[in-house]
Each structure stands twice: as C-alpha cells, then as structure tokens.
C-alpha cells in the first residue's frame, strides 16, 4: 500500500478541524481553520507528501503547521525514530495545532510558534525534509539553507509546486510539479 495513503487513513483529518467544519472533513477541498488560514485540500497534501518522499527516521521541518494535520502525517511517516518540528506564525493556531497533534500520541513531533523575523526553525537544522504549506513569492533561500545534503524541500512558490533537492555545495536542483494556490507565506 502507498505509505502516504496509509498515513492519511491513520491520521483522521476531522481531528484537525474546528467544530463546524468537521462534518466536511471528507471533502477534497481546503477548509477554514480561522485567522484566514486553511487546512489544505487532501489531494494537495497527498501530492506534496509523495514529492517529499519521507523516510523512516527523517528529521523534518513543517513550515505553516496550522492545525497540525501535516505535522501529524509527517510524524506518522517518519515514525518514532524520526523527529518533526512544525512551526506556525500565529500563536493561537500553534497552540491549537499542538493540542491536536498531542492527541495523536506521536511524541517525536511538536509545533512551535515561529520566531519573529526567522523563517523555519534554524536552531535544529539541517533537516532531511522540509514541507512548506504557504506560498512564497520566490524560493525561500533561508529554508533551502536549512536542508541537509541530499535533503528535499517541497513548497508552493509563485503558484507552482516546487521540489528542491540539495545535492551538494552547488545550486539545488529545482523541479516544478503543477500549479497550486495557498495562503501567503509571511
């Protein structure tokens, strides 16, 4: 079975939605979670996770963790031998997302409030994988610099889904994988 599909079956989206939207959890569409943010469309999340190619034991950064759903999915995929740090700019969402994540019992994952003026979570870099769930106007160099050698980053940039591989000291390899729309990365 596809590991991403298995993770999405094991981690119920409903537990990462607010009361009124929980009834819509099965819909393949983004759903509001407050503060102008959304819980991403399941098809989009599935596509991003497949591009990310998470391996058991990976050290992962989840930027724009919001409700905690993607952080929980990443934790499921990496397993207890890995670690996942989710970061969220909005303190209220970070607190709510962390509570949602805690209910999954995956103690190797956590959500932190983003540090003002800092993109990502550089104190624990480098990361094997970085997932970005907000759209940047251009490839965020600060996040690419937090990737380990051989690491992968998946992020929506200027309406396109990019997959970035940091193979060595030279420029990363960047490929495009369709058009998407996300809330802006701030």
N, C-alpha and C positions, 0 to 999 in steps of 0.2 A: 504494500500500500504506500502511496505517496505520503511522506512524513509530514508535509505541510498540511495536507487534508486531514490527516490523523490528529495533528495538533489543534486544528480548527474545530474538530469534532469533540476533542477532550476539554477544550477551554471554551465554555459557552459564552458567546458574546453578550447574552442577556445580563450577565452579572457585571457588565461594564457599561451599562446604560442607566439613565435616570428612569424613575418610575413610569412616567407617561410614555416613554419610547421603548420600554422593554417589550411591549406587545409587537413591536415592529422589528425585533432582533433578526428574524429570518429573512427580512427584505434585503435584497442586494443593492443597497444604497447607503450613502453616508447618512448618519443620524446625529442630530444636535445633542451636545452634552453640556451646553451652557457656555457663557463667556465668548460667544461667536465661534466656538470650536466644534469639531465633529468627531464622531467615531467613524473611521473610514469604511468605505464600501468593502464588503468581504472579498469580492473578486479582486479588487485593487490590492488588498492586504495579501491575499494568496499569491498574486503575481510578484509583489515585492519580496515576499519571503522566499519564493523559488529562486529569484535572481540573487538573493543574498547567500544561498547555499550554506546555511548554518550547519555546523558540525558539532557533534557531542564534545563538550569541554571548551567550546569557544568562549572568549571574553568579549562581550558585546556591549555597544552603546546604542541606546534607543532615544533619539532626539525628537522631542514633541510627543512625549509619552501619554499626555492627556488622560484618558480614562483608565490607562494601564493595560488595555487589551493586548496591544502589540508587545508590550514588555512581558506579559504572561505567556504569550505564544512563543516568543524568543526563548524564555526560560524553559518552556516545555521542550523545545527543540535542542537546546544545549545540554539539558539535563543537569543534575546536581554536581557534576564535575566541572561545570562551566560557571560563568557569572554574567549577570546582566545589570547594567546601570541605565535606568530610564531617567531622562531629565525633562522637566516641564517648566516653562517660564512663569506660568500663572500659579501662584502658591495654593489657591483654593483647589484648582484642578489637580495639582501634585498631591495634595493631602487626600483628596477623594480617590485618585488613581492608585495611590499607595494602599489605601484601605481595601480597594477592590482586589489589588494584587495579593495582599496579605491573605485574603480568603482562599487563594489557590494553594496555600501551603508551600510555595516554592521559595524557600528561604535564601536561595542563591541569587535572587533578583530583588531589586529595590528601586524606588523612584525618589529622586531628589529634586528640590527646587533649583532651577538654573541659577548660576551665579551671575549677578548683573554685569553686563558687558562681556561675558565669556560665552562663546559658542561651544557646546558639547560639555565634556567633563574631562579636561586635560590631565587632572591630577592622577587619573588611573589609566591613562594611555600608556602604551599603544593597545588598540583594540583589533581583534581578528575580524570583526564585522561591525559596521555602523549602519543603522537604519534611520532615515530621516523622514518624518511624516508631516512635513510642512514644506511649502515651495519656496525655494531660494531664487533670486533673480539671476544668479550666476553660481557656478560651482563653489561651495564654501571651502576655501583653502584651509581654514583653521581645522575643519573636520578631516580633510584629506591628510593633514599633518598628524592627526591622532590615530591614523591607521598603521597597523603593524605591516612589515614587509610581507607580501602575499595576502594582505587583507583586502576585503571588499566593502564598498560603501554603495548603498542604493538610496537615491534621493530624487525627488521631483525638482527639476531646475528649468525655469522659464517655460513651463508647460510640457516638458519632456521628462520621461523617467530615465535617469542615467544610472549606469552601473560602472563604478570606478574600481579598478584593480591597481593596487600599489605594488608593483613587482620588484622595484629596485630603487636606486638613487635618482634615476631619471624621471621624466614626467609620467604620471599614471596613465594607464590605458582606460579610455572612456568609450563606452558604447551606449547607444540610445535604444530604448525599448518601449516605444509608444508614447502617446500623448495623454496627460492626466492634468486634473485641476485639484489643487489643495489650498488650504488656508495658508497665508504667507508666513514664512519663517522670519521671526523677529529676533 
